[in-house]
């Protein structure tokens, strides 16, 4: 119904009135947030569950770990080890986790535990690289401010924001299952970059890691990150430096160590 049809269900219809949903209902589940942590971990950070867990394990809950910067490692009870590098997201079951620790100088991450309020198709143990990390970082900072506010309505808004972010992450992981080979190549390179930011990567070394020409590498970076290879590495190194400052207490406040 766009204003040009003879039949109309709307009086005084405008020339642009397209129904996006009219014949059926869409029901979306939310989440019940159990805990949310923003952690700046150093090489001494090591958590063993359930010994160090502040709350009891809940069988029907989920863990989402969004690594902002640095590198962390999670050991699962079945022996699997998961390495998380900067700008990646993963969903896990808390009952599967045995321990986790910082792998390197720093591991900045958001760790959230939640239960869906209805059926939610969550991909488990599948990592996905976040290309527009700055957007999520800003949104999660807003969530942090809202969740600690005194007004309950702001707390509810924080959980609503977080629900939206979680759905975006789920959609991203599902889309990654259909990722093209070039995207898979660039994701592997980004993981290697974040795992060793102390190394001074040259554009030639990055191109050799794929492998491809430096010109083609630039095109891949601009397509998937919106930045050139040099810009991406410089920004990542800057974020790492800021994380180290925060970790040392020179920037921001430090909190409890365990989720």
MARBA-3410 file (N, C-alpha, C, O; in Angstrom, 1 decimal):
259
0.9,-1.2,0.0,0.0,0.0,0.0,0.9,1.2,0.0,1.4,1.6,1.1 ~ 1.1,1.8,-1.2,2.0,2.9,-1.3,1.4,4.2,-1.8,2.1,5.1,-2.3 ~ 0.1,4.3,-1.7,-0.6,5.5,-2.2,-1.0,5.5,-3.6,-1.9,6.3,-4.0 ~ -0.5,4.5,-4.3,-0.9,4.3,-5.7,-2.0,3.2,-5.9,-2.5,3.1,-7.0 ~ -2.2,2.5,-4.9,-3.2,1.4,-5.0,-4.6,1.9,-4.9,-4.9,2.9,-4.2
-5.6,1.3,-5.6,-7.0,1.7,-5.5,-7.6,1.5,-4.2,-8.3,2.3,-3.6 ~ -7.3,0.3,-3.6,-7.9,0.0,-2.3,-6.9,0.5,-1.2,-5.7,0.5,-1.4 ~ -7.5,0.9,-0.1,-6.7,1.4,1.0,-7.3,1.1,2.3,-8.6,1.1,2.5 ~ -6.5,0.8,3.3,-6.9,0.6,4.7,-6.7,1.8,5.6,-7.0,1.7,6.8 ~ -6.2,2.8,5.0,-5.8,4.0,5.8,-6.5,5.2,5.2,-6.4,5.4,3.9
-7.2,6.0,6.0,-7.9,7.2,5.5,-6.8,8.3,5.2,-5.8,8.4,5.9 ~ -7.1,9.1,4.1,-6.2,10.2,3.8,-4.7,9.7,3.7,-3.8,10.3,4.2 ~ -4.5,8.6,2.9,-3.2,8.0,2.8,-2.3,8.9,2.1,-2.6,9.5,1.1 ~ -1.0,9.0,2.6,0.0,9.8,1.9,0.6,9.0,0.7,0.2,7.9,0.5 ~ 1.4,9.7,-0.1,2.0,9.1,-1.2,3.1,8.1,-0.9,3.6,7.3,-1.7
3.5,8.0,0.4,4.5,7.0,0.8,4.1,6.5,2.1,4.3,7.1,3.2 ~ 3.5,5.3,2.1,3.0,4.6,3.3,3.0,3.1,3.0,2.0,2.5,2.7 ~ 4.2,2.6,3.2,4.4,1.1,3.0,4.4,0.3,4.3,5.1,0.6,5.2 ~ 3.5,-0.6,4.4,3.4,-1.4,5.6,4.6,-2.4,5.7,4.9,-3.2,4.8 ~ 5.4,-2.2,6.8,6.5,-3.1,7.0,6.1,-4.3,7.8,6.7,-5.4,7.6
5.0,-4.3,8.5,4.5,-5.4,9.2,3.0,-5.2,9.4,2.6,-4.2,10.0 ~ 2.2,-6.1,8.8,0.7,-5.9,9.0,-0.1,-7.2,9.1,-1.1,-7.2,9.7 ~ 0.4,-8.3,8.5,-0.3,-9.5,8.5,-0.1,-10.5,9.6,-0.8,-11.4,9.8 ~ 1.0,-10.3,10.4,1.4,-11.2,11.4,2.1,-10.4,12.5,2.6,-9.3,12.3 ~ 2.1,-11.0,13.7,2.9,-10.4,14.8,4.3,-10.9,14.8,4.6,-12.1,14.4
5.2,-10.1,15.3,6.6,-10.5,15.6,6.8,-10.4,17.1,6.7,-9.4,17.7 ~ 7.2,-11.5,17.6,7.5,-11.6,19.1,9.0,-11.8,19.3,9.6,-12.7,18.7 ~ 9.6,-10.9,20.1,11.0,-11.0,20.3,11.2,-11.2,21.8,10.6,-10.5,22.6 ~ 12.1,-12.1,22.1,12.4,-12.4,23.5,13.5,-11.4,24.0,14.3,-10.9,23.2 ~ 13.4,-11.0,25.3,14.4,-10.2,25.9,15.4,-11.0,26.7,15.4,-12.2,26.6
16.1,-10.4,27.6,17.0,-11.1,28.5,16.8,-10.6,29.9,16.3,-9.5,30.2 ~ 17.1,-11.5,30.9,17.2,-11.1,32.3,18.7,-11.1,32.6,19.3,-12.1,32.6 ~ 19.2,-9.9,32.9,20.6,-9.7,33.1,21.0,-10.2,34.5,20.5,-9.6,35.5 ~ 22.0,-11.1,34.6,22.4,-11.6,35.9,23.6,-10.8,36.4,23.7,-10.4,37.5 ~ 24.6,-10.6,35.5,25.8,-9.8,35.8,26.4,-9.2,34.6,26.3,-9.7,33.5
27.1,-8.1,34.8,27.8,-7.4,33.7,29.1,-6.9,34.3,29.1,-6.1,35.2 ~ 30.2,-7.3,33.7,31.6,-6.8,34.1,32.3,-6.2,33.0,32.3,-6.7,31.9 ~ 33.0,-5.1,33.3,34.0,-4.5,32.4,35.4,-4.7,33.1,35.6,-4.0,34.1 ~ 36.2,-5.5,32.5,37.4,-5.9,33.1,38.7,-5.5,32.3,38.8,-5.7,31.1 ~ 39.6,-4.9,33.1,41.0,-4.6,32.5,41.9,-5.6,33.2,42.3,-5.4,34.3
42.2,-6.7,32.6,43.0,-7.8,33.2,44.5,-7.7,32.8,44.8,-7.2,31.7 ~ 45.4,-8.1,33.7,46.8,-8.1,33.4,47.2,-9.6,33.5,46.4,-10.5,33.6 ~ 48.5,-9.8,33.4,49.1,-11.2,33.3,48.8,-12.0,34.6,48.9,-13.2,34.6 ~ 48.4,-11.3,35.7,48.2,-12.0,36.9,46.7,-12.5,37.0,46.3,-13.2,38.0 ~ 45.9,-12.1,36.1,44.4,-12.3,36.2,44.1,-13.8,35.8,44.4,-14.2,34.7
43.6,-14.5,36.7,43.2,-15.9,36.5,42.0,-16.2,37.3,42.1,-16.0,38.6 ~ 41.0,-16.7,36.7,39.7,-17.0,37.4,39.4,-18.5,37.2,39.4,-19.0,36.1 ~ 39.1,-19.2,38.3,38.7,-20.6,38.3,37.3,-20.7,38.8,36.9,-20.2,39.9 ~ 36.4,-21.4,38.0,35.0,-21.6,38.4,34.8,-23.0,38.9,35.5,-23.9,38.4 ~ 34.0,-23.2,39.9,33.1,-22.2,40.5,33.8,-21.5,41.7,33.1,-20.7,42.4
35.1,-21.8,42.0,35.7,-21.3,43.2,35.6,-19.7,43.3,35.3,-19.2,44.3 ~ 35.9,-19.0,42.2,36.0,-17.6,42.2,34.7,-16.9,41.7,34.7,-15.7,41.7 ~ 33.7,-17.6,41.4,32.5,-17.0,40.9,31.7,-16.4,42.0,31.5,-17.0,43.1 ~ 31.2,-15.2,41.8,30.5,-14.4,42.9,29.1,-15.0,43.1,28.5,-14.9,44.2 ~ 28.5,-15.5,42.0,27.1,-16.0,42.1,27.1,-17.5,41.7,28.1,-18.0,41.0
26.1,-18.3,42.1,26.1,-19.7,41.8,25.8,-19.9,40.3,25.3,-19.0,39.6 ~ 26.3,-21.0,39.8,26.1,-21.4,38.4,24.6,-21.6,38.1,23.9,-22.2,38.9 ~ 24.1,-21.1,37.0,22.7,-21.2,36.6,22.7,-22.0,35.3,23.3,-21.5,34.3 ~ 22.1,-23.1,35.3,22.2,-24.0,34.1,21.6,-23.4,32.8,22.1,-23.7,31.7 ~ 20.5,-22.6,32.9,19.9,-22.1,31.7,20.4,-20.7,31.4,19.8,-20.0,30.5
21.5,-20.3,32.0,22.0,-18.9,31.6,23.1,-19.1,30.5,23.5,-20.2,30.2 ~ 23.4,-17.9,30.0,24.4,-17.8,28.9,25.5,-16.8,29.3,25.2,-15.9,30.1 ~ 26.7,-17.0,28.8,27.8,-16.0,28.9,28.1,-15.5,27.6,28.3,-16.2,26.6 ~ 28.2,-14.1,27.5,28.7,-13.5,26.3,30.0,-12.8,26.7,30.0,-12.0,27.6 ~ 31.1,-13.0,25.9,32.4,-12.4,26.2,32.7,-11.6,25.0,33.0,-12.1,23.9
32.8,-10.3,25.2,33.2,-9.4,24.1,34.6,-8.8,24.4,34.8,-8.0,25.4 ~ 35.6,-9.2,23.7,37.0,-8.8,23.9,37.2,-7.5,23.2,37.1,-7.4,21.9 ~ 37.5,-6.5,23.9,37.8,-5.1,23.3,39.2,-5.1,22.8,39.5,-4.6,21.7 ~ 40.2,-5.5,23.7,41.6,-5.4,23.4,42.4,-6.4,24.1,42.0,-6.9,25.1 ~ 43.5,-6.8,23.5,44.4,-7.7,24.2,44.0,-9.1,23.8,43.4,-9.4,22.8
44.4,-10.1,24.7,44.1,-11.5,24.5,43.8,-12.2,25.8,44.5,-12.0,26.8 ~ 42.8,-13.1,25.7,42.4,-13.9,26.9,42.3,-15.3,26.4,42.1,-15.6,25.2 ~ 42.3,-16.3,27.4,42.1,-17.7,27.1,41.2,-18.3,28.1,41.3,-18.1,29.3 ~ 40.2,-19.0,27.5,39.2,-19.7,28.3,39.4,-21.2,28.2,39.5,-21.7,27.1 ~ 39.5,-21.9,29.3,39.6,-23.4,29.3,38.2,-24.0,29.7,37.7,-23.6,30.7
37.7,-24.9,28.9,36.4,-25.5,29.1,36.6,-26.8,29.8,37.7,-27.4,29.7 ~ 35.6,-27.3,30.4,35.7,-28.6,31.2,36.0,-29.8,30.3,36.5,-30.8,30.8 ~ 35.7,-29.7,29.0,35.9,-30.8,28.1,37.4,-30.8,27.5,37.7,-31.6,26.7 ~ 38.2,-29.8,28.0,39.5,-29.7,27.6,39.8,-28.7,26.5,40.9,-28.4,26.2 ~ 38.7,-28.2,25.8,38.9,-27.3,24.8,39.4,-25.9,25.3,39.0,-25.5,26.3
40.4,-25.3,24.6,40.9,-24.0,24.9,40.5,-23.0,23.9,40.7,-23.3,22.7 ~ 39.9,-21.9,24.3,39.5,-20.9,23.4,40.3,-19.6,23.6,40.3,-19.1,24.7 ~ 41.0,-19.2,22.5,41.8,-17.9,22.6,40.9,-16.8,22.0,40.4,-16.9,20.9 ~ 40.8,-15.7,22.8,40.0,-14.6,22.4,41.0,-13.4,22.2,41.6,-12.9,23.1 ~ 41.0,-12.8,21.0,41.7,-11.7,20.7,40.8,-10.5,20.5,39.6,-10.6,20.5
41.5,-9.3,20.4,40.7,-8.0,20.4,39.6,-8.0,19.3,39.8,-8.6,18.2 ~ 38.5,-7.4,19.6,37.4,-7.2,18.7,36.8,-8.5,18.3,36.6,-8.8,17.1 ~ 36.4,-9.3,19.3,35.7,-10.5,18.9,34.6,-10.8,20.0,34.7,-10.3,21.1 ~ 33.6,-11.6,19.6,32.5,-12.0,20.5,32.3,-13.5,20.5,32.6,-14.1,19.4 ~ 31.9,-14.0,21.6,31.7,-15.5,21.7,30.6,-15.7,22.8,30.6,-15.0,23.8
29.7,-16.7,22.5,28.7,-17.1,23.5,29.1,-18.5,24.1,29.5,-19.4,23.3 ~ 29.0,-18.6,25.4,29.3,-19.9,26.1,28.3,-20.2,27.1,27.5,-19.3,27.6 ~ 28.2,-21.5,27.5,27.4,-21.9,28.7,28.3,-21.8,29.9,29.4,-22.4,29.9 ~ 27.8,-21.2,31.0,28.7,-21.1,32.2,29.1,-22.4,32.8,30.1,-22.5,33.4 ~ 28.2,-23.4,32.6,28.5,-24.7,33.2,29.6,-25.4,32.5,30.1,-26.4,32.9
30.0,-24.9,31.3,31.1,-25.5,30.5,32.4,-24.9,30.9,33.5,-25.5,30.5 ~ 32.5,-23.8,31.6,33.7,-23.1,31.8,34.4,-23.6,33.1,33.8,-23.8,34.1 ~ 35.7,-23.8,32.9,36.6,-24.3,34.0,37.4,-23.1,34.6,37.5,-22.9,35.8 ~ 38.0,-22.4,33.7,38.8,-21.2,34.1,39.1,-20.3,32.9,38.8,-20.7,31.8 ~ 39.6,-19.1,33.2,40.0,-18.2,32.1,41.0,-17.2,32.7,41.1,-17.0,33.9
41.9,-16.7,31.8,43.0,-15.9,32.2,43.4,-15.0,31.1,43.1,-15.2,29.9 ~ 44.2,-13.9,31.5,44.8,-13.0,30.5,46.0,-13.7,29.9,46.8,-14.3,30.5 ~ 46.1,-13.6,28.6,47.2,-14.3,27.8,48.0,-13.1,27.2,47.8,-12.7,26.0 ~ 48.9,-12.6,27.9,49.7,-11.5,27.5,49.7,-10.3,28.4,49.6,-10.5,29.6 ~ 49.9,-9.1,27.9,50.0,-7.9,28.7,48.6,-7.5,29.3,48.5,-7.1,30.5
47.6,-7.6,28.5,46.3,-7.0,28.9,45.2,-7.8,28.2,45.3,-8.3,27.1 ~ 44.0,-7.9,28.9,42.8,-8.4,28.3,41.7,-7.5,28.8,41.2,-7.7,29.9 ~ 41.2,-6.6,27.9,40.0,-5.8,28.2,38.8,-6.5,27.6,38.8,-6.7,26.4 ~ 37.8,-6.7,28.5,36.6,-7.4,28.0,35.4,-7.1,28.8,35.5,-6.7,29.9 ~ 34.3,-7.2,28.1,32.9,-7.2,28.8,32.5,-8.6,28.9,32.4,-9.3,27.9
32.1,-8.9,30.1,31.7,-10.3,30.4,30.3,-10.2,31.0,30.0,-9.6,32.0 ~ 29.3,-10.8,30.3,27.9,-10.6,30.7,27.3,-12.0,30.8,27.4,-12.9,30.0 ~ 26.5,-12.2,31.9,25.8,-13.4,32.1,24.3,-13.1,32.1,23.9,-12.1,32.7 ~ 23.5,-13.8,31.3,22.1,-13.5,31.2,21.3,-14.8,30.9,21.8,-15.8,30.5 ~ 20.0,-14.7,31.2,19.0,-15.7,30.8,18.0,-15.1,29.8,17.5,-14.1,30.1
17.7,-15.8,28.7,16.7,-15.3,27.8,15.3,-15.5,28.5,15.1,-16.4,29.2 ~ 14.4,-14.5,28.2,13.1,-14.6,28.8,12.2,-15.5,28.0,11.1,-15.9,28.4 ~ 12.6,-16.0,26.8,11.9,-17.0,26.0,13.0,-17.7,25.1,14.2,-17.5,25.3 ~ 12.5,-18.5,24.2,13.5,-19.2,23.3,14.3,-18.3,22.5,13.8,-17.4,21.9 ~ 15.6,-18.5,22.6,16.6,-17.6,21.9,17.6,-18.5,21.2,18.3,-19.3,21.9
17.7,-18.5,19.9,18.7,-19.3,19.2,20.1,-18.7,19.3,20.4,-17.9,18.4 ~ 20.9,-19.2,20.2,22.2,-18.6,20.4,23.3,-19.5,19.9,23.3,-20.7,20.4 ~ 24.1,-19.1,19.0,25.2,-19.9,18.5,26.3,-20.1,19.6,26.8,-19.1,20.1 ~ 26.6,-21.3,20.0,27.6,-21.6,21.1,29.0,-21.8,20.5,29.1,-22.5,19.5 ~ 30.0,-21.3,21.2,31.4,-21.5,21.0,31.8,-21.1,19.6,32.8,-21.7,19.0
31.1,-20.2,19.0,31.5,-19.7,17.7,32.0,-18.2,17.8,31.2,-17.3,18.2 ~ 33.2,-18.0,17.5,33.8,-16.6,17.5,33.4,-15.8,16.3,33.3,-16.4,15.2 ~ 33.3,-14.5,16.5,33.1,-13.7,15.3,33.9,-12.4,15.5,33.9,-11.8,16.6 ~ 34.5,-11.9,14.5,35.3,-10.6,14.6,34.3,-9.5,14.4,33.5,-9.5,13.6 ~ 34.5,-8.5,15.3,33.7,-7.2,15.2,34.5,-6.2,14.5,35.5,-5.7,15.0
34.0,-5.8,13.3,34.7,-4.8,12.5,34.5,-3.4,13.0,35.4,-2.5,12.9 ~ 33.3,-3.1,13.4,32.9,-1.7,13.8,33.0,-1.7,15.4,32.0,-1.3,16.0 ~ 34.1,-2.1,15.9,34.2,-2.2,17.4,34.0,-0.9,18.1,33.5,-0.9,19.2 ~ 34.3,0.3,17.5,34.2,1.6,18.1,32.7,1.8,18.5,32.4,2.4,19.5 ~ 31.8,1.4,17.6,30.4,1.6,17.8,29.9,0.8,19.1,29.2,1.3,19.9
30.3,-0.5,19.1,29.9,-1.3,20.3,30.6,-0.8,21.6,29.9,-0.9,22.6 ~ 31.8,-0.4,21.5,32.5,0.1,22.6,31.7,1.3,23.2,31.6,1.4,24.4 ~ 31.3,2.2,22.4,30.6,3.4,22.8,29.2,3.0,23.4,28.8,3.5,24.4 ~ 28.5,2.1,22.8,27.2,1.6,23.3,27.4,0.9,24.6,26.5,1.1,25.5 ~ 28.4,0.1,24.8,28.6,-0.6,26.0,29.0,0.4,27.2,28.7,0.1,28.3
29.7,1.5,26.8,30.0,2.5,27.8,28.7,3.1,28.3,28.5,3.4,29.5 ~ 27.8,3.4,27.3,26.5,3.9,27.7,25.7,3.0,28.6,25.0,3.4,29.5 ~ 25.8,1.7,28.2,25.1,0.6,29.0,25.7,0.7,30.5,24.9,0.6,31.4 ~ 27.0,0.8,30.6,27.6,0.8,31.9,27.1,2.0,32.7,26.9,1.8,33.9 ~ 26.9,3.1,32.1,26.5,4.3,32.9,25.0,4.1,33.3,24.6,4.5,34.4
24.2,3.5,32.4,22.8,3.4,32.7,22.5,2.3,33.7,21.7,2.4,34.6 ~ 23.3,1.2,33.7,23.1,0.1,34.6,23.5,0.4,36.0,23.0,-0.2,37.0 ~ 24.3,1.4,36.2,24.8,1.9,37.5,24.0,3.1,38.0,24.3,3.6,39.1 ~ 23.0,3.6,37.2,22.3,4.7,37.6,21.3,4.4,38.7,21.0,3.2,38.9 ~ 20.9,5.4,39.5,20.0,5.1,40.6,18.5,4.9,40.2,17.8,4.3,40.9
18.2,5.4,39.0,16.8,5.3,38.5,16.5,4.0,37.9,17.3,3.6,37.0 ~ 15.5,3.2,38.3,15.2,1.9,37.7,14.9,1.9,36.3,15.2,1.0,35.5 ~ 14.3,3.0,35.8,14.0,3.1,34.4,15.2,3.1,33.5,15.2,2.6,32.4 ~ 16.3,3.7,34.0,17.6,3.7,33.3,18.2,2.3,33.3,18.9,1.9,32.4 ~ 18.0,1.6,34.4,18.5,0.2,34.5,17.8,-0.6,33.5,18.4,-1.4,32.8
16.5,-0.4,33.3,15.7,-1.2,32.3,16.2,-0.8,30.9,16.3,-1.7,30.0 ~ 16.5,0.5,30.7,17.0,0.9,29.4,18.3,0.3,29.1,18.6,-0.1,27.9 ~ 19.2,0.1,30.1,20.5,-0.5,29.9,20.3,-2.0,29.4,21.0,-2.4,28.5 ~ 19.4,-2.7,30.0,19.1,-4.1,29.6,18.5,-4.1,28.2,18.8,-5.1,27.4 ~ 17.7,-3.2,27.9,17.1,-3.1,26.5,18.2,-2.9,25.5,18.2,-3.6,24.4
19.1,-2.0,25.8,20.3,-1.7,24.9,21.1,-3.0,24.7,21.5,-3.4,23.6 ~ 21.3,-3.7,25.9,22.2,-4.9,25.9,21.5,-6.0,25.1,22.2,-6.8,24.4 ~ 20.2,-6.1,25.2,19.4,-7.1,24.4,19.6,-6.8,22.9,19.8,-7.8,22.1 ~ 19.5,-5.6,22.5,19.7,-5.2,21.1,21.2,-5.6,20.6,21.3,-6.2,19.5 ~ 22.1,-5.3,21.5,23.5,-5.6,21.1,23.7,-7.2,21.0,24.4,-7.6,20.0
23.1,-7.9,21.9,23.3,-9.4,21.9,22.6,-9.9,20.6,23.2,-10.8,19.9 ~ 21.5,-9.4,20.2,20.8,-9.8,19.0,21.7,-9.5,17.8,21.8,-10.3,16.8 ~ 22.4,-8.3,17.8,23.2,-8.0,16.7,24.4,-8.9,16.6,24.8,-9.3,15.5 ~ 25.0,-9.3,17.7,26.1,-10.3,17.8,25.6,-11.6,17.2,26.4,-12.3,16.5 ~ 24.4,-12.1,17.6,23.9,-13.4,17.1,23.8,-13.3,15.6,24.2,-14.3,14.9
23.2,-12.2,15.1,23.1,-12.1,13.6,24.4,-12.1,12.9,24.6,-12.7,11.9 ~ 25.4,-11.5,13.6,26.8,-11.4,13.0,27.4,-12.8,12.9,28.0,-13.1,11.9 ~ 27.3,-13.6,14.0,27.8,-14.9,14.0,27.2,-15.8,13.0,27.8,-16.5,12.3 ~ 25.8,-15.7,12.9,25.1,-16.4,11.9,25.5,-16.1,10.4,25.6,-16.9,9.6 ~ 25.8,-14.8,10.2,26.2,-14.3,8.9,27.6,-14.8,8.6,28.0,-15.1,7.5
28.4,-14.9,9.7,29.8,-15.4,9.5,29.8,-16.9,8.9,30.8,-17.3,8.3 ~ 28.8,-17.6,9.3,28.7,-19.0,8.8,28.6,-19.0,7.2,28.9,-20.1,6.6 ~ 28.2,-17.9,6.6,28.1,-17.8,5.2,29.2,-16.9,4.6,29.1,-16.4,3.5 ~ 30.2,-16.6,5.4,31.3,-15.7,5.1,32.0,-16.1,3.8,32.3,-17.3,3.6 ~ 32.4,-15.1,3.0,33.2,-15.4,1.8,34.7,-15.7,2.2,35.1,-15.3,3.3
35.4,-16.4,1.4,36.8,-16.7,1.7,37.7,-15.5,2.0,38.5,-15.6,2.9 ~ 37.4,-14.4,1.3,38.2,-13.2,1.6,38.0,-12.7,3.0,38.9,-12.2,3.7 ~ 36.8,-12.7,3.5,36.5,-12.3,4.8,37.1,-13.2,5.8,37.6,-12.7,6.9 ~ 37.1,-14.5,5.6,37.8,-15.4,6.5,39.3,-15.1,6.6,39.8,-15.2,7.7 ~ 39.9,-14.8,5.4,41.3,-14.5,5.4,41.6,-13.2,6.3,42.5,-13.2,7.0
40.8,-12.2,6.1,41.1,-11.0,6.8,40.8,-11.1,8.3,41.5,-10.5,9.1 ~ 39.8,-12.0,8.7,39.6,-12.2,10.1,40.7,-13.0,10.7,41.1,-12.6,11.9 ~ 41.3,-13.9,10.0,42.5,-14.6,10.6,43.7,-13.6,10.8,44.4,-13.7,11.8 ~ 43.8,-12.7,9.8,44.9,-11.7,9.9,44.7,-10.8,11.1,45.6,-10.5,11.9 ~ 43.4,-10.3,11.3,43.1,-9.4,12.4,43.3,-10.1,13.7,43.8,-9.5,14.7
43.0,-11.4,13.8,43.2,-12.2,15.1,44.7,-12.2,15.3,45.1,-12.0,16.5 ~ 45.5,-12.4,14.3,47.0,-12.5,14.5,47.5,-11.1,14.9,48.4,-11.0,15.7 ~ 47.0,-10.0,14.3,47.4,-8.7,14.7,47.2,-8.4,16.2,48.0,-7.9,16.9 ~ 46.0,-8.7,16.6,45.6,-8.4,18.0,46.3,-9.3,19.0,46.5,-8.9,20.1 ~ 46.7,-10.5,18.5,47.5,-11.4,19.4,48.9,-10.9,19.6,49.6,-11.4,20.5
49.4,-10.1,18.7,50.8,-9.6,18.8,51.0,-8.2,18.4,51.8,-7.9,17.5 ~ 50.3,-7.3,19.1,50.3,-5.9,18.8,51.7,-5.3,19.2,52.1,-4.2,18.7 ~ 52.4,-5.9,20.1,53.7,-5.4,20.4,54.7,-5.5,19.3,55.7,-4.7,19.2 ~ 54.4,-6.4,18.3,55.2,-6.5,17.1,54.9,-5.3,16.2,53.8,-5.0,16.0 ~ 55.9,-4.8,15.6,55.7,-3.7,14.6,55.5,-4.3,13.2,56.4,-4.5,12.4
54.2,-4.5,12.9,53.8,-5.1,11.7,54.0,-4.1,10.5,53.6,-2.9,10.6 ~ 54.6,-4.6,9.5,54.7,-3.8,8.2,53.5,-4.2,7.3,53.0,-5.3,7.5 ~ 53.2,-3.4,6.4,52.2,-3.7,5.4,52.6,-5.0,4.6,51.8,-5.8,4.2 ~ 53.9,-5.0,4.3,54.4,-6.2,3.5,54.2,-7.5,4.3,53.8,-8.5,3.7 ~ 54.4,-7.5,5.6,54.3,-8.6,6.5,52.8,-9.0,6.5,52.5,-10.2,6.5
51.9,-8.1,6.6,50.5,-8.4,6.7,50.0,-9.0,5.4,49.2,-9.9,5.3 ~ 50.5,-8.4,4.2,50.1,-8.9,2.9,50.6,-10.4,2.7,50.0,-11.2,2.1 ~ 51.8,-10.6,3.3,52.4,-12.0,3.1,51.6,-13.0,4.0,51.6,-14.2,3.7 ~ 51.0,-12.5,5.1,50.2,-13.5,5.9,49.0,-14.0,5.2,48.4,-15.0,5.7 ~ 48.5,-13.3,4.2,47.2,-13.7,3.6,47.3,-14.9,2.7,46.5,-15.8,2.8
48.1,-14.9,1.6,49.0,-13.9,1.1,48.3,-13.2,-0.1,47.4,-13.7,-0.7 ~ 48.7,-11.9,-0.3,48.2,-11.1,-1.4,49.1,-9.9,-1.6,50.1,-9.7,-0.8 ~ 48.8,-9.1,-2.6,49.6,-7.9,-2.8,49.3,-6.8,-1.8,48.2,-6.9,-1.2 ~ 50.1,-5.9,-1.6,49.8,-4.8,-0.6,48.6,-3.9,-1.1,47.8,-3.5,-0.3 ~ 48.5,-3.8,-2.4,47.4,-3.0,-3.0,46.1,-3.8,-2.7,45.1,-3.1,-2.3
46.0,-5.1,-2.8,44.8,-5.9,-2.6,44.5,-5.9,-1.1,43.4,-5.9,-0.7 ~ 45.6,-5.9,-0.3,45.4,-5.9,1.2,44.7,-4.6,1.6,43.8,-4.6,2.4 ~ 45.1,-3.5,1.0,44.5,-2.2,1.3,43.0,-2.2,1.0,42.2,-1.7,1.8 ~ 42.7,-2.8,-0.1,41.3,-2.9,-0.5,40.5,-3.7,0.4,39.4,-3.4,0.8 ~ 41.1,-4.9,0.9,40.4,-5.7,1.8,40.1,-5.0,3.2,39.0,-5.1,3.7
41.1,-4.3,3.7,41.0,-3.6,4.9,39.9,-2.5,4.8,39.1,-2.3,5.7 ~ 40.0,-1.7,3.7,39.0,-0.7,3.5,37.6,-1.2,3.4,36.6,-0.6,3.9 ~ 37.4,-2.4,2.8,36.1,-3.0,2.6,35.6,-3.5,3.9,34.4,-3.3,4.2 ~ 36.4,-4.2,4.8,35.9,-4.8,5.9,36.0,-4.0,7.2,35.3,-4.2,8.2 ~ 37.0,-3.1,7.3,37.2,-2.3,8.5,37.0,-0.8,8.3,36.9,-0.1,9.3
37.0,-0.3,7.1,36.9,1.1,6.8,38.2,1.8,7.1,38.2,3.1,7.1 ~ 39.3,1.1,7.3,40.6,1.7,7.5,41.6,1.1,6.7,41.4,-0.1,6.2 ~ 42.7,1.8,6.5,43.9,1.2,5.8,44.6,0.3,6.8,44.4,0.4,8.0 ~ 45.5,-0.7,6.3,46.2,-1.5,7.2,47.0,-0.7,8.3,46.9,-1.1,9.5 ~ 47.7,0.3,7.9,48.4,1.1,8.8,47.5,1.8,9.9,47.8,1.8,11.0
46.4,2.3,9.4,45.5,3.0,10.3,44.9,2.0,11.3,44.8,2.3,12.5 ~ 44.6,0.8,10.8,44.0,-0.2,11.7,45.0,-0.6,12.8,44.6,-0.6,14.0 ~ 46.2,-0.9,12.4,47.2,-1.3,13.4,47.5,-0.1,14.4,47.7,-0.4,15.6 ~ 47.6,1.1,13.9,47.9,2.2,14.8,46.8,2.4,15.8,47.1,2.7,17.0 ~ 45.6,2.3,15.3,44.4,2.5,16.3,44.4,1.4,17.3,44.1,1.6,18.5
44.7,0.1,16.8,44.7,-1.0,17.8,45.8,-0.8,18.8,45.6,-1.2,20.0 ~ 47.0,-0.4,18.4,48.1,-0.1,19.3,47.7,1.0,20.3,48.1,0.9,21.5 ~ 47.0,2.0,19.8,46.6,3.1,20.7,45.6,2.6,21.8,45.7,2.9,22.9 ~ 44.7,1.8,21.3,43.7,1.2,22.2,44.4,0.3,23.3,44.0,0.3,24.5 ~ 45.4,-0.4,22.9,46.1,-1.3,23.8,46.8,-0.4,24.8,46.8,-0.7,26.0
47.5,0.7,24.4,48.1,1.6,25.3,47.2,2.2,26.3,47.5,2.3,27.5 ~ 46.0,2.6,25.9,45.0,3.2,26.8,44.5,2.1,27.8,44.3,2.4,28.9 ~ 44.4,0.9,27.3,43.9,-0.2,28.2,45.0,-0.5,29.3,44.6,-0.7,30.4 ~ 46.3,-0.4,28.9,47.3,-0.6,29.9,47.3,0.5,30.9,47.5,0.3,32.1 ~ 47.0,1.8,30.5,47.0,2.9,31.4,45.8,2.7,32.4,45.9,2.9,33.6
44.7,2.3,31.9,43.5,2.1,32.7,43.8,0.9,33.7,43.4,1.0,34.9 ~ 44.5,-0.1,33.2,44.8,-1.2,34.0,45.7,-0.8,35.2,45.5,-1.4,36.3 ~ 46.6,0.1,35.0,47.5,0.6,36.0,46.9,1.6,37.0,47.5,2.1,37.9 ~ 45.6,1.9,36.7,44.9,2.9,37.6,45.2,4.3,37.3,44.8,5.2,38.0 ~ 45.9,4.6,36.1,46.2,6.0,35.8,45.0,6.6,35.0,45.0,7.8,34.7
44.1,5.8,34.6,43.0,6.2,33.7,41.8,5.5,34.1,41.6,4.3,33.8 ~ 40.8,6.1,34.8,39.6,5.4,35.2,39.8,4.7,36.6,40.9,4.9,37.2 ~ 38.9,4.0,36.9,38.9,3.3,38.2,38.9,1.8,38.0,38.3,1.3,37.0 ~ 39.6,1.1,38.9,39.6,-0.4,38.8,38.6,-1.0,39.7,38.2,-0.3,40.7 ~ 38.1,-2.2,39.4,37.0,-2.8,40.2,37.4,-4.2,40.6,38.6,-4.6,40.6
36.4,-5.0,41.0,36.6,-6.3,41.4,37.1,-7.2,40.2,36.9,-6.8,39.1 ~ 37.8,-8.2,40.5,38.5,-9.0,39.4,37.7,-10.1,38.9,38.0,-10.7,37.8 ~ 36.7,-10.6,39.6,36.1,-11.8,39.2,34.6,-11.7,38.9,33.8,-10.9,39.5 ~ 34.2,-12.4,37.8,32.8,-12.5,37.4,32.1,-13.6,38.1,30.9,-13.8,37.9
END
